Amino acid sequence: MFTGRPMTKTFPLRFLLAPVVIALLCVVIHLQPQWHNYLTLSENSLLAQPWRIFTTHLVHLNIQHLAMNLVALLLLAIIFRQQVQGRLLVNVMVISALFATIVPIAVSQEYLFVGLSGVLHGVVVFAGVTMTKQGNKIGFIVLAAVVVKLIFDMTLNSGYQDWLGAEVAYLCHLGGAIGGALAVPGLRRRPIDLVKKQS
């Protein structure tokens, strides 16, 4: 029997589309080390090549660093799919990346950092704040966990250094968290395209 209504196809896992695309981009970049010099931060070319502010977070030190961040990205996309997904997720990550770069430069003139973890801190904070505004008390637990993680990064991160072969860029994590919090007022109502200027 035909109802006369057009068929609508649903894609139940579409909330994974954005994180999967980002993950694949990170993998491609990791497999092309000759690109890294054009994507990572450089004090001498930052103003002339501002894309580095964002692309440095797509570069990773090694396969362990890459795998850890991509697994975290996919898990966060699943856990917080009710709070942030699709274009909203991308916009939150863009804002978080901006602050994850600005804070280390402003505080300590640090330019040597790569990886997605600072941006992911912003995603978690955005989701946590959004949950609290929705009346979900779990949001407070999420935010408390981020605070504990930041304190750990600043004080007891030697284990990461042994495993990844580099110190944790805790100022990037702090900056990303700040960016995630600041993204809430502008993005929590509806996804917006940050590339398009508001008229």
N, C-alpha and C positions, 0 to 999 in steps of 0.2 A: 504494500500500500504506500502511496505517495502522499505526503502531507502538503505539498506545494510550497513548503518553506525551503529556502536555500540551505544546503549543508554547510555546517561550520566545523572546521577541523581544529582540534585543540592540540597543543603541544605541551604536555604536562611538565616537561623538563626544560622549558624555554628559559627559565630563570638561570640555567647553567650556561646559556649561550655566551653572554658577555665574559664571564670568568674563563670559559674554555678558550675563547678567542685570545684573551689576554695571556693565558698560559701558553698557548701555541706561539704567540709572538715572542714571549720570553725564551722559549725553547729555540726558536729560529735564531734569535739574537745570540744565544749562548753558543750555538753551533757555528757562528760566524764571528770569530774573535777579531777579525780584521775590522769589524764595524765598531768595536768598543771605543776606540779612540775618538770616534765621531759622536758617540752617544753619552759618554761619561762626562762629569763636570770638569771644567778647566777654568781656572781663575782668569787666565789671559783672554779667553774667548767667550766668557759667559754672556756678556752683553751683546756681542755680535752673533752668538748662536744660542738664543734663549731656549731652544727645544731641549737642550741638555738638562735644564731644570727638571724636566719630566722623564726624559729617556734614561737618565742615570739609574732610575729605580727599576728599569727593565733588564739591566745588566747584572749578572751574578758572578761571584768569585769562582765557584766550582760546582760540580754536580750535586754535592750535598746541600749547598746553599740554595741552589735552584729548586731541588726536590722539596726541601723543607718549606719554602715559600709558596710553591705551587700547590702542595697538599693543603697548606693553611688557607690559601685563597679559595680552593674548592670547598673545603669544610665550612668556611665562613659563609660562602654563598648558599650553602645548604641550610646551615643553622639559622641564618638571619634572612632567609628568603622573604619573610613577611615584612621585613623592615627596609630592605634595600636589594634591588635587583635591576637588571636591564640597564637602561640609560642612566637611571638614578645611581646605580653602582659605579658606573664609569665616571659620572660627574663627581661623586664623593671621592673617588680615587684620584681624580685630577686635582681637586682642592687639597686633599691630603698630601699628594706629591709636592705641590707647591710649598706647603708649610714644612714638609719633611726636608726640603732643600734650604728654605730661607732660615730656619732656626739654627742649624749648625753653622751656617755662614755668618749669621748675625752674632751668635754667641761666642764662637771660638775660631772664626775664619777657617773652618774645616770644609775642604772641598773633596777629600778623598773618601767617598763612600758610594756604595752601590747596593742594589737589592730592593726587594718589594716590601720588606718587613715594616718599614716606617709607614708606608701607605696602608698596609693592613691594620696597623694600630688605629689609623683614622677610620677605617671601615667599622671596626669593633666599637669605637667610641660613638660614631654616628648611630649605629644600631642600638647601643645601650641607652643613649640619650633619648632616642625615638621611643624605645620601649617604656622608659619612665614617663614620658609625656602621654603615652597611651594608657597609663595606669598599671603597667606591668612591673611588679616589684623585682622581677628577675633582672631588669635593666640596671638596678642599683648593684646587684651582684656582679654583673658584667663590668660595670665601671670600676668597681672596687678591685676586680681582678686585673684590670689594666693598670691601675695605680700601683698595685703590688708588683706587677711585671716591670713597670718603669723603674721602681725602686731597686728591684733585683738587677736590672740592666746596668744601673749606675753604680752598684756596689759589689755584686758577686757574679760577674760575667766571665770569669776566667775559663770556665768550662766550655763556653762557646768559642773562646779564642783557641783553645786546644783542638776543638773539633773542626772549626771552619778555617783555621789558620789566620784569623784576623780578629781584631777587637770589635765588639759590638758598637755600632754607631748609635749610642743611646739617645743622642740629641736628635737624630732622624726619627726615632721612635716617638720622642716627646713632641717633635714638630708635627708628625703625622697625626698624633692624638689631638693636638690643638686644632689642626685643620679639620678633622672629623667633627669636633665639637662646633666649630664655627660654621660648618656646612649645614648644620641642622636648621637654623632659621630660614635660610634661603631655599633649601631643597626638600624639606620634609613634607610640604604640601603636595607637590607634584614634581615629576622629573622635568628638568629644563635643559636646554642645550646651551652649555656655557660658551660654545663657539659663536653663537649668534648674539649679537648685541641687542639689548633690550631697547626698544624704541620709546 
